[in-house]
Amino acid sequence: MNQQQISEKANEILSQMTLPEKVAQIMQLSYAHLEEDEKLMWIERGIGSVLHIMGTEAQRFQDMTLETKHKIPLLFGIDCVRGHAMNPAATVFPCGLGMATSFNPVMVERACEIAAREVIEDALHMVFSPVLCLGRDTRWGRVDETFGEDPYLSGELAAAMVKGYQGNGEIRQETGVLA
């Protein structure tokens, strides 16, 4: 499909959707907090995204979604600040603060390329990374996920992470994930 055909199809689907269906499309639910009957209910309502679901369960959700009235695929996301650490078989990398001590954007980019491949293997589309907050107050419990307090270093390493996750150019499910 070319860009014009995609736009026309999107407009056609939007014109057929109710307001509650449109609202459901912009929602993201945490898989871990849903009961089984709630999962099916949200699929039927047209939920747009699910957080922290992986592998065969993600594929089961996607298959159910593609059987709904509008057949809009789900987007799956996961926290990935240290690599795909929610999968016990995946590579776990140092936290952002640990990566920042390397001052090495090439290494950081490579780590995110590896993480992207591992995330893709679990049928996921996006990662909640990098953390772009500046870590200026060590009392904050997530300061280790940042690159520290230097805005220049944070920007350089964040750019490397995004490039590692998404690759160069168009994002394709086989080669990159949304950062």
C-alpha positions as CSV (number, residue, x, y, z in Angstrom):
1,M,0.0,0.0,0.0
2,N,1.2,3.5,-0.8
3,Q,0.8,6.4,1.6
4,Q,-2.4,7.7,0.0
5,Q,-4.0,4.2,0.2
6,I,-3.0,4.0,3.9
7,S,-4.6,7.4,4.6
8,E,-7.8,6.5,2.8
9,K,-8.1,3.2,4.6
10,A,-7.4,4.9,8.0
11,N,-10.1,7.6,7.2
12,E,-12.5,4.9,6.2
13,I,-12.0,3.0,9.5
14,L,-12.2,6.2,11.6
15,S,-15.5,7.1,9.9
16,Q,-17.0,3.8,11.0
17,M,-15.8,3.9,14.6
18,T,-17.8,5.1,17.6
19,L,-16.4,7.6,20.1
20,P,-15.9,4.8,22.7
21,E,-13.9,2.8,20.1
22,K,-11.7,5.8,19.3
23,V,-11.1,6.4,23.0
24,A,-10.2,2.7,23.5
25,Q,-7.7,3.0,20.6
26,I,-5.6,5.6,22.5
27,M,-5.6,3.6,25.7
28,Q,-2.8,1.4,26.9
29,L,-3.5,-1.2,29.6
30,S,-1.1,-3.2,31.7
31,Y,-1.5,-6.9,31.0
32,A,-0.4,-7.8,34.5
33,H,-3.3,-5.9,36.1
34,L,-6.1,-7.5,34.0
35,E,-8.3,-10.4,34.9
36,E,-9.1,-12.9,32.1
37,D,-12.6,-11.6,31.5
38,E,-11.3,-8.0,31.4
39,K,-8.8,-9.0,28.8
40,L,-11.5,-10.2,26.4
41,M,-13.7,-7.2,27.2
42,W,-11.0,-4.7,26.3
43,I,-10.2,-6.6,23.1
44,E,-13.8,-6.4,22.1
45,R,-13.9,-2.7,23.0
46,G,-10.9,-2.1,20.6
47,I,-8.1,-1.3,23.0
48,G,-5.1,0.1,21.1
49,S,-2.1,-1.0,23.2
50,V,-1.1,-3.5,25.9
51,L,1.9,-3.1,28.2
52,H,4.1,-6.0,29.5
53,I,2.7,-8.9,27.5
54,M,5.1,-11.1,25.5
55,G,5.5,-14.0,23.2
56,T,2.6,-16.5,22.7
57,E,0.3,-14.5,24.9
58,A,0.9,-11.4,22.8
59,Q,0.3,-13.4,19.6
60,R,-3.0,-14.7,21.1
61,F,-4.1,-11.1,21.9
62,Q,-3.1,-10.0,18.4
63,D,-5.0,-12.9,16.8
64,M,-8.2,-12.0,18.8
65,T,-7.9,-8.4,17.9
66,L,-7.6,-9.1,14.2
67,E,-11.0,-10.9,14.4
68,T,-12.8,-7.8,15.8
69,K,-15.0,-5.5,13.7
70,H,-12.2,-3.0,12.7
71,K,-9.2,-5.4,12.7
72,I,-6.9,-2.7,14.0
73,P,-3.7,-4.4,15.2
74,L,-2.6,-3.9,18.8
75,L,0.6,-2.2,19.7
76,F,2.6,-3.9,22.4
77,G,5.1,-2.1,24.6
78,I,7.5,-2.9,27.4
79,D,9.9,-1.2,29.8
80,C,13.4,-1.7,28.3
81,V,15.7,0.6,30.3
82,R,18.3,-2.2,30.8
83,G,17.6,-4.2,27.7
84,H,14.7,-6.7,27.5
85,A,15.1,-7.6,31.2
86,M,11.5,-8.8,31.6
87,N,12.4,-11.9,29.5
88,P,14.7,-14.1,31.6
89,A,16.4,-15.4,28.4
90,A,17.3,-11.9,27.1
91,T,20.5,-9.8,27.6
92,V,20.4,-7.4,30.5
93,F,22.6,-4.3,30.1
94,P,23.8,-1.7,32.7
95,C,21.3,0.9,33.7
96,G,21.4,4.3,32.0
97,L,23.7,5.8,34.6
98,G,26.0,2.8,34.2
99,M,26.0,3.2,30.4
100,A,26.7,7.0,30.8
101,T,30.0,6.2,32.6
102,S,31.3,4.7,29.4
103,F,30.9,7.9,27.4
104,N,30.5,5.6,24.5
105,P,27.5,6.2,22.2
106,V,28.6,3.5,19.8
107,M,28.4,0.9,22.6
108,V,25.1,2.2,23.8
109,E,23.7,2.1,20.2
110,R,24.9,-1.5,19.9
111,A,23.3,-2.5,23.2
112,C,19.9,-1.1,22.0
113,E,20.2,-2.9,18.6
114,I,20.5,-6.2,20.6
115,A,17.6,-5.2,22.9
116,A,15.5,-4.4,19.9
117,R,16.1,-7.8,18.3
118,E,15.2,-9.5,21.6
119,V,12.0,-7.4,22.0
120,I,11.0,-8.2,18.4
121,E,11.3,-11.9,19.2
122,D,8.6,-11.5,21.8
123,A,6.3,-9.9,19.2
124,L,6.6,-6.4,20.8
125,H,6.5,-3.1,19.0
126,M,7.7,-0.3,21.3
127,V,10.0,0.2,24.3
128,F,9.7,2.8,27.0
129,S,13.3,3.9,26.7
130,P,15.4,6.0,26.8
131,V,14.7,7.9,30.0
132,L,15.5,11.5,29.2
133,C,15.1,13.1,32.6
134,L,18.2,14.7,34.0
135,G,19.3,12.9,37.2
136,R,19.9,15.9,39.4
137,D,18.5,14.7,42.7
138,T,19.7,11.3,44.0
139,R,16.6,11.0,46.2
140,W,14.6,10.2,43.2
141,G,14.2,6.5,43.0
142,R,14.7,6.2,39.3
143,V,17.8,8.4,38.9
144,D,19.8,5.2,37.9
145,E,17.6,5.0,34.7
146,T,18.9,8.4,33.5
147,F,22.2,9.3,32.0
148,G,23.0,11.6,34.9
149,E,22.8,15.4,35.0
150,D,24.8,16.4,32.0
151,P,22.4,17.5,29.2
152,Y,25.0,17.2,26.4
153,L,25.9,13.6,27.4
154,S,22.3,12.7,28.0
155,G,21.4,14.0,24.5
156,E,24.2,12.1,22.8
157,L,23.5,8.8,24.5
158,A,19.7,9.2,24.0
159,A,20.2,9.7,20.3
160,A,22.4,6.6,20.2
161,M,19.7,4.6,22.0
162,V,17.0,5.7,19.7
163,K,19.1,4.9,16.7
164,G,19.9,1.5,18.1
165,Y,16.2,0.7,18.8
166,Q,14.8,2.2,15.6
167,G,17.7,1.8,13.1
168,N,18.2,4.3,10.3
169,G,15.1,5.3,8.4
170,E,11.8,3.5,8.3
171,I,10.9,1.3,11.2
172,R,10.1,-2.2,10.2
173,Q,9.0,-4.9,12.7
174,E,11.8,-7.2,11.6
175,T,14.6,-4.6,12.3
176,G,13.5,-2.1,14.8
177,V,11.1,-1.0,17.6
178,L,9.6,2.4,18.5
179,A,11.7,4.1,21.2
